[in-house]
């Protein structure tokens, strides 16, 4: 079963400088390999674009200025950035070389693309000596990430406090750390950002990076 998930950017309480009449596309996802490459994702994306021109109910019936998305790591036969490029999306703020989690792509609908300003990262003294997991429940993997990563880290560091925050319920916790990825979840270890990609691909490498952050 394929799904498309999106929000008006102004409705996302945990981000800085949301843009007006912009739709933030979280994912176009098909969880069943046997159902992929049959056009379901393309049909969902076309429906989104058509609604963007005619007027989104979630925007009060107004057309969308542009759609933005942050491609998540490669899964399946076609990487998300290649998929979105195929249907007209371009690289925006940061482009291909920017840190994972902030590599924005956009598709202009009825307006002109403008980057979203992300405040500069400054490690917080209050994050020293602890592990913080922030997860995004609008990704179907967000809660799974928080629970499984939390259990993995608790087993490896039983004496280190671990705090888990839902971005929608505790938006202030995310906004204090605006450099974090917005996809499924983010990790702060001893006030250092540990990008979570390795958690999904190689947990030994992930734990090595956590250990490096603990020593800093």
N, C-alpha and C positions, 0 to 999 in steps of 0.2 A: 504494500500500500504506500503510495507516494503522498507527501505532504508539502505544503508551503506555509511558512510561518513568517509573519511580518507585523510591525508596529509603526504607528506614527512616531517619529523620533522624539517629538515633544512629550509623548506619553511615557517615556523611559526616565524615571526619576533619578537614576543613578549616574547619568552622564552629564558632563559639563557642556555648555554651549550647544544645546540641541537646535537643529535648524527647522524653520517653519515650513510646513507643507512638504516635508520630506518623509518618505517611507523607508524604514530601516528593515531590510530583508534579512531575517536571521538564517533561514536555510530553505533549500529545495532538496528534499531528502527522500530516498526510496530505500527502505531497509531490507528489501528482499532481492537478493542477487538475480533470481530467475525472472524478476519483473523489470529489471533495468534494461536500458537501451531499447525501449519500446515507445518512447515519446511522452511518457506521463509527466516527467519533469518539465519538458518543453511546453506542454499544454498548460500546465499550472503557471509557468512563467508568462506565457502569452496572455493568459487571463488576467494576471496581475498588471501587465502593461496596458492592456485594453481598459481596465478599470481606472488605471492612473490617468488616462486621457479623458475618460468620461466623467470621472469624479468618484472618489473613495467615500464610502459611508463613514469610515473611521476618521476622515478629514472633514466631516460635516458636509459631504457632497461636493467638495472642491477637487479640482484636478490636482495631481501630484506634481511638484516641481521637478524632483528627480528621486530615483531609488538608489540607495547605497547598500552595500553588503561587504562583509569581511569574510573572504573564503577561508574555510577551515581546512586542516591538513588533508592530504590526499586519502581518499577511501574509495574503493571500488575501481571501475575501469576508467573513469574519466574524472580528472581532478576538478574541483569546483571552479578554480580560476579559468581553466580551459572551457568548462561548460558556460560560464557567464560571458567570457570573451566571444564565444560562438554566437551569442544572442545580443551582441552589441555593447556589453559593458566594457568600460575602460578603467585603467588604473588611475586612482585619484591620489589623495594625500599619502605620501610615503612610497607609493609604487611598489615594485617587487622587492626592493632592497630594504624596506622598513621592517621593524621588528614584528615577528609573528604576533598576530592578534590585533594589529592596527593597520594592516595592509588593506586599505579601503578600495573598493571598486564602485563605479557608479554608472547609471544609465539615465541620461536626461530625458524627461517626459514632456513637461510643459514649461520648463525653466532651465536655468544655467547652473551647473555644478559649482558649489563653493565648499572648500574643505572645512571640517569642524576643528576648532582650536582645542588642542589637548594640553592642559597645563604641564609644565615641566615636572619631572619626577624628582622628589626629594625623599630619601628614606626617613621614616618616622622613628624617633627614639623610642616611642612606646611599643614598637614592633620588635625590639631587641629581645632575644632570649625566648621567643615563642614562634609558633607556626600558625599562620592564618590562612584559612581556605575561604574564598568567596566564590559562590556558585550562582549560576544563572539558570533558574528553573524553566525558562522558556526554551531552553535546549533540552531535548529528551535525555541527554547524557549528563546534565548538570548535577542533579541530585546524586546519581550513581557515582560521578566523579568525587563529589564531596565525601560521601560515605566510605567508598573503597579507598580513596587516597588517605582519608583520615585514619582508617584502620591500619593501613600499611605504615603510615608515619608514626602512629601511636605504638605499634609493635616495635619499630626501630628506635624510637626515642620516647620511652615510657615516662621519663621525668620532665619532658618539655611540654608546657601548656599548649593545647591546640584549641583554636577558636574557629568556629564555622559560621559564616554569615550568608544569608540569602540576599542577593543584590536588590531585590524588589522590596523585601521587608526591612532591610537595613541599608538604604541607599547611601546614607552618610558614610558608612564604612568604605564603600567603593569610592565615593567622591574624594575621600581623603587620599586615595591611592589611584589617581586617574590614569596612570600609565599602564594599568593592567589590561590583559585581553578581555574581550566581552563575549566570547563564544560560549563555552560550557562552564569553565571555572578558572580560577587564578590562585596562585600560591605565593605567599610571602614567608620566607624562612629567615629568621634572625635579621629582619628589616631588609632582606635582599629579595629581589624578584627571581623566582625559579619558574621559567616558562614551562607549561605543563605538557608540551608535545610529547616528551619522552615517556611520560606516564602511560600514554596509550600505546607506544611502540616498543619500549624497552625499559622495564621498571628497574633493572639494575643500573642502567645509565641514569635514570631519573633519581635514584637514591644516591648515586655518586655526586650528582649536582646538588642535592639537598645537603649532603655531608660537607661539600665545599662551602656552601652558604653558612652552615652552622659554625664553621671554623673562622669565618671572617669577623 
